[in-house]
């Protein structure tokens, strides 16, 4: 039973009356959820979609999108979930690149669908809107339910697109076997048990959102939809639906704690926390741990290409640690730029993190991108582009991206270490570090800071001097900003900081000022 269609059928047989999906007033038990997904699978067949065809889906986290995902698994159709914030031009690229045979969208993406030249030539399924659709979502539900899986374990389940923070995203095709293995690893590594309830707010076009959805089925657990994140609404759902587990990017934990209603919210049902997508600064890690006091606090390090690299199930005990290889994985840290998986660096030395492609969770290569395969896939290993080191205990610390490396006066500096130091200052809400062009040093270290209280560059420089941070790593420039620019899933967009594409916080001393001019210790 390594295809996902049979996973859903088994869930409905195992616990037909268990709550499966919640979306506002709509509530589905597993028997009803299988019926809905089966009708949709049959409906996809009536509009000409068959095994191996790609269905692009551009929706917020609604029950319709979740149902289409499961319908694709039953029908053998390849789901291609897309960012609902995409414009018409971006949608053209995704539809063309994926070779999509049809497009499903909701009101959040109606404008992009209407403006897409490529979409105009496709079958268009509209959910919750009449704008631009050729087929109503509700009409697909009128097909008779046929819960018959049409995909095998080696067929494609979905194709995710990488976030494309430095360019257009790459297609990441993933098989049923890999998706099921990743879902089971998610369950095991987060110590989930029967009947868990998770907040379904991480986008279903992102690996974290897909994992949250799929992992609930084997457990008879509930996926509680939140169409788009807002902290007040999330706290309301946690309380009303007795959410037991959260799996979020660090930004969303920050927003929850910063919500005016957090102190009064009943979060007692939440027992297990997990985060991924970006490192969690030490200051935020401590605050989240104190606020929730979870039984389990997991730092999950992975990617769309291979769901799990490493896991740390007690994230607060060793801040910054990404732990050890996941249950389906092997990892190494190798010399940067060598491209050789055998050039392993000693403990304590930084290098590029690589992960084994033998993992059951791994993809087989990018969609129609042999150039990307040549850069990232070498001798059975996936070269992540992340920089890190293993400590004496064998725990991995991810210190940045190869592309984020700041070279100042011939010294290599990675932002994460500096960001961690700044994050524990009580007047710092968030901090991001990037390298700005400098005629003398090549690049200078610049810190972009969102304040939590009154502070200036002099105070932050004194804080860094009092830390263990090496002199050449301390920021030479502090810029106080209203918000750190991030991707939809919380990754810092350093290229925007470097380009000056941010809004300065002009209310405090030191905004945009240089802390010091020299490089001395």
Secondary structure, DSSP 8 states (H G I E B T S, - for coil): --SHHHHHHHHHHH-TTSEEEEETTEEEEHHHHHHHHHHHHHHHHHTT--TT-EEEEE--S-HHHHHHHHHHHHHT-EEEE--TT--HHHHHHHHHHHT-SEEEEEGGGHHHHHH-TTGGGSEEEEES--TT-SEEHHHHTTS---------TTSEEEEEE---TTSS--EEEEEHHHHHHHHHHHHHHTT--TT-EEEETS-TTSHHHHHHHHHHHHHT-EEEE-SS--HHHHHHHHHHHT--EEEE-HHHHHHHHHSTTTTTS--TT--EEEE-SS---HHHHHHHHHHH--SEEEEEE--SSBS-SEEESBGGGGTTEEEEE-TT--EEEE-TTT--TT-B--TT--EEEEEETTSTTB---BTT-HHHHHHHEETTEEEEEEEEEE-TTS-EEEEEEGGG-EEETTEEE-HHHHHHHHHTSTTEEEEEEEEEEETTTEEEEEEEEEESSS--HHHHHHHHHHSS--GGGS-SEEEEBS---B-TTS-B-HHHHHHT-S-B-TTSTTTT-BS-SS---
